[in-house]
């Protein structure tokens, strides 16, 4: 009894070696199979449709491919309310309408995407409300959003599910038109959903719940991939193989409307192409929508607040034309070296030489446009610099920065990053990117030069990568943990380590004990693989007739140095409910205290799989699997 330690914890250096040996000889085609256990002797998989859904903060996109023609990736470009105009994406906007004569309990009609007139109210950026740990942009009001949802008796998850339902229905209608009803009736459709790199485990789980409710399949069947990872899958496969070297690091910068996400990947092998996360993903609220609001403030200040408000109310189309020009031309194409002035159309506004209104155009100088861009672009540059610094501090070779997403198409952002990360020294002849040899000789990467790339289809790189993930499986063999992950446990009281006030008497172990000690199974920044389950070892006592359903909390810590004991500022990731009734009674050990009290003891293991889709758990005793563990995320 002197060596009691409850629950028993494995040493990280030899953690779960049996499981690792077991899994290394098997490569599952998906994270779902890694979580649920290997499936042997599979029959040939029938051809199926893979649908990627990029559920974005401001815009969402859908791509599809038939597995027998993997090179023929199709982007859905027509949308309800689009008036025949094609677009690679649809606005992530939704609202509800109840007719005046609607009775109690009536379901409101849904408007979404392009179906709104400019002046109509709608819910924006609803995706960000799924993760309570994320900050909201200044232009999104939590109170106003809550009021709109309450008006129609909806929750955030309801709104997200309703939006994804519309996306799902339109996608299936489009695919049915493309392939025919009989084909669709006999063909399996698999969905791959994207999420931000910095999404919490709870937010990933909630997103999957919403997608399941939308009809995209069960939570266990829907694959999930982070947005920068999806972009990396597409972009790195599109880059010519002779432009990649094992050991190179690439930083993917996914610039969206509301958020910018970054992850760095290191090339592990070229054939097949395999990468690992080389730095923990980061992100910020500095997407291109902030340029719109800075542009709006600029116009308001230029023409005067009263005239601007009057234009938005009485001449809404005038304002929309100017904003659309800024969106579609200025944001993407502005180059201060080529554009000395920009003429933004505001038809119907009278000439005013003092403010720069001439013949229905607002004249903006390059300096004025640059003033709109610069604060937002600087935030993006700082995020990228942070990733570069992290990699170089570990001796990594940073070979490229890949810009994707809507904001990633911006010529100004490209040139600013290129200017920031390109050294004044000329690169070696015939070299478009730093090489290992040049770095070793004090070449471009050593003095700051990193190539900045804008791939073709930057706006749809994420959804194209999601489809590739569904086709080819996981290209990323390991990821960096965003937090420390651990569990609390009880152990024997040690007067040299513990306070007397913390101890309690255990009548079964007949020892003084202390609880709420923390065992950290995964360290922040540690490389983790979906093929290497992480084992939490427990020992539990049960009196006769006591329930065999037990609960445990998975705890996370964002600080660099996690505490040895539980504190209130730790993060409750989820509550794990384990039903031990499936375990044969012969595996329980009958013990008796010195007072003659009998109880049963069981040593068991919870194995956790960490994937870009989130966390999965299963129960094992003596290496034998006895079922799934239910996780309730907080």
N, C-alpha and C positions, 0 to 999 in steps of 0.2 A: 504493500500500500504506500510505500514511501515515494514511488515514482509517479504518482497520480498527476495528470495534467489534462484538464477537461476544457474543450475537446482537444484531442491530440492533433497537433498541426505538423505538416510535413515541412522539411527543410527545403527552401526554394531551389537550392543547388541540385537536389536529387528529387525534385518534385515530380511525383507521378510518372516515374521512369517506365513502369510497366505499360501504362497507357500510351506513352510516347513511342515505345518500341512497337506496340500493337498497331498504331496508326501510321508509322513511317512507311510501312509496306503497302499502304493503301492511299490513293488520292481521290477523294470524293469530288464529284462534278459540281457540287454546290454546297453552300454553307448549311443549308437545311439538312442534308444528309450527314454532314459532319456533326451536327447537333443531335440528330436522331439515331446516329450509329450507322456503321457501314452496311451497305446492301450488297450481297454477293450474288453472282450468277444472274445478272440482269439480262433480260431479253433486250434485243435491239430496240432503241428508242424510236418511236414513230416520229415522222416529221411533224413539226408543230410551228405555230406562230409565236414569235417573241415580241412583246410590246414593251417598249421603254417609256416611262412617264417621268418627265422632269417637272415635278411640282415645285414651282418657283415662288419667290416672294411677290414679285410683280407680274411675271409672265410664266406660263407653263407650256411645255411642248410634249409631243408624242411622236415616237418613231416605231416602225414595225418592220420585221423581216421574217421571211419564211425560211426555215432551216435548210431546205434543199437548195435554196438560192441565196447563200449567206452574203454575197456581195451586193445584193439588191436591197439596200436599206431605204425605206420610204419614210419621208417626213410628212405628217398630216399638215396641210397648208390651208384648207378651207374650213371655216368655222361658222356656226350659227350667228347671224347678225353681222357678218362680215361684208354683206352686200357684194359678194362675188370677188372681193379683193383677197388675194392670197397672203398668208402670213405664216412664217415658221412657228410662231407661238401665239397663244391666246392670253389675254389679260387674266390674272388671278384675282378676279373680282366677282362678287355674288351679292344678290339681295333678294328679298322676299316681298311678295305683294298679295294682299288679301282683298278680294272684292268687297265693296261696301255692304252687300247683303249676305256676307259669309256668316254661317251659323257657328255656334260654339264647337271647338274641336276641329274646325275645318283646316286642312293643310294649305299653307300659302303656296302660290305659284312662285317659281324660281326664275330669276333672270341672271345671266352669267356671261362672262367673257366680253364679246363685242356687242352685246344686246342693249347696252345702255346709251342713252343720249348724254351729251356732255354734262348737262346740268343735273342729271339724276343722281340721287344718293346711292351709294353702294359700299359694301364691306371690302376694305383693302388690307393687304398684308396679313390676312388671317393666319397664314402659316406660322408667323412669328409668335402667335399666342399659344401655340402647342408646346413651346419650351419656356417654362416660367423663369428659367435662369437667364434667358436672353433679354438684352435691352431692346426697347422699341425705338424706332426713329421718331424724331420730334414731330413729324407730320401725321403720326398715328395716335389717336386719342383712345386710351383704354376705356375711359368712361363712356365716350360716344359709341364705341364698338359694343360695350356691354349693354348699353341702352337699346341699341338696334337689335341685338340678339334677344334680349328680354322681351321686346315688343312682340316677337314671333315665337316665344317660348323655345328658343334654340340655345344650345351650348356651342362653344368653339369647335368641339369635335363634330357636332351636328353640321355646322356650316362647312367644315373641311370635307366631311363625308358627302354632303350634298353637292359640293363643287366637284369632287372627284367622281361622283355618280354621273354628273353631266358629261365630264370628260370621258368616262368609261362608255356611256351610251353612244356618244358621238363617235368614239373610236370604233366601237363594234359596228355601228351603222356604216362608217366609212369602209371598214374592212369587208363587210358583207357586200357592199357595192363593188368593191375591187375584186373579190374572189368568188362571190356567189353564195347563196344560202346553203346549198348542199355541202359545199366545201367547208363552210364555217361550222356547220352542224357536226361534221365528222373530224374536225381538227382541234387539237388541244391548243389553248392560248395561255401562255405563261407571261406574267407581268413582272417587270423589274422597276422598282420605284427608287427615286433618288432622294437624298436628304443632305443637309449641310454637314460639313466636316465637324463642326463644333456642337452638333446636336447631342443632348443628353440621352442616356439610355431610356429614360421615361418618355421623352419626346419621340424617339424612334418607335417605341412600342405603341404610343398613341397614334402616330402616323399610320402604322400598319393596321391598327384597329379601324381607322377611318377608311383605309383602302379596302379592307375586308368588307365593311358595311357597304361600300360602293359597288361591290360585285366583282372585284379583281381577283378573288380567290381567298383561300384561308390564310391566316397570318403565317402559318408554317410554309405555305406554298409560294407566297410572294417574296421575291428576292429584294433586298435593299442594298444600295451602294451609295457611298458618299459622293457628292457632286464633283469635287476635285478628282476623286479617284476615277469616276466615270470619264471625266475629261482626259485624264492621263491614259486610260485604257485606249481611247480613240486616238489621241494625239501621238503617243509613243509608237503605236502600230502604224500610223501614217508616215512617221519620219523614216527616211531611208535607213536601212540597217547599218550602212557604212558611216552614218552620222551618230551612231550610238556606240558606247564602249562600256564594258563591264566595269563597275565602280563609279560611273558618272552619276551625279545627282541632278535632277531636274525639279524645279519648283513650279507647280501648277497654280496659277492665280486665276480663280474663277470669279470674275467681276459681274455680278448681277445687278438687278435694279435696286434692291434694298441692301444686300449684303455682299461682302467680298470674302471668299474663303480661300485659304492657301494650305497646301500640303506638299512636302518634298518627298521625292521617291529616288531610290538608288537602284541602278540597273544591276541585277544579280546574274541573269543569263540572257542571251540573245535568241537562242533557238532551243526551246521555246522562250518567248519573251517573258521574263519574270522580274518583278521588282519588289522592293520592300520599302515601307515608310522609313524615311531617314530623319524626320523631325516631326514632333507633335503638331498636328494641324492647328492653325490659328485663323482668326477671322475678325471682321469688324463691320460696323454700320457705316459704310462709305460707298454704297452702290451709286449707280448713275441717276437714280431718282433724286438724289440730293442735288444734282446739277439742275434738274427741273425746278426745284424750289429756289435755288439761288438765281436762276434765270428769272423766275417769277418776281422775286424781290428786286432784281435789277430793273425790270420793266416798270414795276410799281414805283420805284424811286425816280426813274427817269421821267415818266409821264405824269406823275402825281397820283396820290392815293385815291382821290375822289374820281379822277378820270379812269383810272385802272378798274376800280370797283364797278363803275358804270359800264365799262366795256364788257366785263365778265358777266354782268347781269343782263344788259340790254343787247349786247353784240357778242353773244357767246361764241358764235362761229368765227368771229374775227380773232378772238383770243385763241381758239383751238387751232386756227390756221398757223398763227405765229408759233405756238407751242409745238405743233407737229413739225414745222420746219426746223426748229431747234432740235427736236428729237431725232429726226431722220437725216438731217444734213449736218448741223453744227456739231452735235455730240459725236458723230462718227468720223467726220472728215476735217474738223478744224485743225489747221496747221498754221501756227503764227508766222512761219517764214513765207507762206504762200498767200495767206489771206490777211491783207492789211486792214480790210474792213468787211463786215458781214451785214447784208441787208435782209432783215427779218420782215416778212410780209405781215402787215396788219391792215388789210383793206377796210376802207371806210373811216379810218381815223384821219382827222384833218391835219394838214401840214402844220408843223411847229418847228421852225428852224432852231429855236433855243434848246429843245430837248432832242432834236435829231430825227423828227418825223418828216419824211419827204416822199410825196407821191404814194402814200400807203405803205411805206417801209420805215422801219426803225433802223437807223444806221448805227452799227456797233463797231468800235475799233477793235483791233486784235488785242490790245491791252485790256479792254473791258471784258472780252470773252475769256481771256486768260485769267482774269480776276475771278470769274465764275468757276473755272476749272480748278485752279491751283490748290485751294484748301482740301478739296476732296482727293485730288490726285496725290497730294503730299501724304495723306493718310494711307493710301494704297502703297505708295513707295516705302513708307515706314514699316508697313506690315511685311512687304517683301524683304526689306533690309533685315528685319528681325529673323526671318528664316535663313537668309544668307549668313548672318552672324552666327546663328546656332550651328549650321553645318560646318562653317570654317573653324569654329572653336573646337570641333571634333576632328579636324584635319580632312574634312570632306572636300571633294572637287565639285564645285558648282558649275555645271556645263551649260545650263540654259534655264530661262524663265519662259514659261508657256502661258500666253494670255488667251483665255477663253471666256465665254459668256457675252452678254450684250455689251457690257462696259468694256470687255476685252477687245471689242472691235474698234474702240476709239483710237484714232490716229494720234491724238494729242497724248493720251496715256502711253501709247507705244513709244512715242518719241521721248517723252519724259523719262520713262524707265530705261530706254536705250541710252539716253544721255547720262543718266545717273550711274548705270552699271557698266559703261564702256569707258575704259581708261584712255588717256590721251595718246599713249604709245600705240604705234601702228601694229596691227596683228601680224603674225608671220605670214609669208606669201602662201596663197592657195588654202588658207585655213579659215573656215567660216565659224569655227567654234574652238574653244580651248581643248587641248589634248593632255593626256597624262604626262607626256614628255615635256610639253611646254610649261606645265605647272611645275614639274620637278626642276626645270631650269629657270624658274622665276618668271614664267610666262604670264599670259593674260589673266588667269584666275588669281594669280598671286598678287597682281597689282590692281585687281578690281574688275577686269573685263568679264562680262557674262553676256552671252548672246540672248537677245529677247526675240521670241518667236510669236507670230500671230497665225495660227493654222487656218486653212480654208474651213469654212463652216464653223467659225468660232462660236457663233450664237447657239448652234445646235450640237456642239461637241459633247456636252454632258449627256443629252438623250441618245446620241449615237453610241457613246461609250456604254450606256446602260444596256442597249441592245446587244452590243458585243459581249458584255458580261453574261447575259443570258445565253448567248450562243456558245461561248468558249470557256465559261467557268471563270474561276478566280485567277487573275494575273498577279495579284498582290499576295505574296506568301507570308508576310508578317506586317503588323501594324504597331504603332506606338500607343501605349496606354495614356489616356488623357488625365487619369487620376490614379492615386493609390486605391486599390480595392482590398477590402478585408472583412473580417467578421470578429465579433466579440466572443469571449469565452471566459470560463471560470477556471481558476487554478488554486493550488494549495497555498495558503497564506504563508508568506515569508517575512518575518519581522524586519529583515534588513532591506526589503524592497517595498513593503506595503505598510500603509497606516493602519493602526489598530481599529480606527473608526470604520474602515472599509470591510473588515472581516465579518463572516457569518459562519454559523455551525451547520455542517451538512450531516443530518442524521443517518444517511445511507453510507456515505464515505467515512463518516465518523472522524472528520477532520475540520479544522478551521479553513475556510475558503475565502477567496475574493473573486468578485465577478467584474464584468465590463473591462477586461483586458483586451487589447486589440492585437490581432495577428494580421499583418498585411501580406496577402498572398501575391499581389501584383504591385510592383513599384511604378510610380508615375514615370513615363518615358521608356518603360521596359518594352522590348520587342515581344509581341505575343502573336501566336499563330492559331488559326481555326483548327489545325491538325494536331494541336497539342493541348488537350484539355487540362485545366488547372484544378487540382484536387483540394477540397476542404475536408479534412478528416474530423469526425465527431465520435464521441462516446456518450451514450445516453442511458439513463436509468429509468425503469418503469416499475411502479408498484402493481400488484395484481389488479386487473380491471381498468388500469389507467389507459387513456386514449393513446394510440400509436401514431396519431397525426401531430407532427411537430412543426414549429415555425422558427425561422432564423432570419435575421436581417443582414442584407449585404450592404456594407458601409463603404463610402468613398471619401477621399480627402484630396482637396485641390492644392494644399500647401506642399512645399517642397519636402519638408520634414514632417512626417505624420506622427501623431502622438502615440504613446504606449498604452494609454487608457482612453476609454470613450469620453468624448466631450460634445457639448451641444452644437458646436459649429460644424460637426461632421455631416456629410450628406447621406440620407437614407435613400439608397438606390431602389431597393425593392425588398419585399418580404417573401421569403421562400417557404412554401408549404409542402412538406414531405409526408407522404402516407406510407408508413412502414408496415402496414397490414399485408402488403404483398411479399414481404420477406418471410421465408419459412421460419417457423418457431424454433427449429433445430439450430438456427444460427444465433439465437439469443443465448446468453450465458446466465444461468441461475446463480445468484450470489446471496449470501446471508450475513447480516450484521452480527456483531457480538451479542446483541440483544435478541437475536433470533428472528429478526425481520427479514423476510425473503423479498428479493426484487430481481428483475431481469435487466441485463446489461447488453447493449448492442453497439458494436463499432461499425460505423458506416461512412461512406464517402459521398459527397456531392461534387460532381464534376461540372465545371463551367467552361463553356465554349465562347470565346470572344471573336466576333466577326463584325464586318462593317454594318451588318444588319442589326447588331445589338448583342444580347446575351442569351444563352440557352443553358439549361441545367438538366442533369439526370442523376438518379440515385444508383449507387453501386454498393454491394457488400461482397467482400472477398473477390473483387474484380468482376462480379456478375451484375449485369444491369437488371434493375427491378422496376423501371418506369421513369416517367418524366417527373420533374419537379415544377409545380406551379409557381410562377413569379408574378406578384402583384406590384407593379411599379408605382412609385410615389411622385 
